[in-house]
Amino acid sequence: MNEKKTNMKTNVEFWGVRGFIPMNSPEYTHFGGHTSCISVTHKDSIFIFDAGSGLKDLGEKIDKVNINQATLFLSHMHFDHISGFSHL
């Protein structure tokens, strides 16, 4: 039997998990201050779940690793899930 080994590495990163508004004061740094934004990278694909203020930091990473395309899923249209668009 000839088996081809593939790299099935999947990486999940939380760029923001904060509630309705971003918080940047020191008491919030443990969990981060950005609103909802999660990325899942698998092989050459990146999937983004929600576009909260964490999208800014994720966008900077995407620029550095030269990703040209991403798939974005929005769970709903509340401001804390779309506020990252203002950073693009």
Helices and strands as residue ranges (DSSP letters): E 10-16, G 26-28, E 37-42, E 45-49, H 55-65, E 71-73, H 79-82, G 83-87
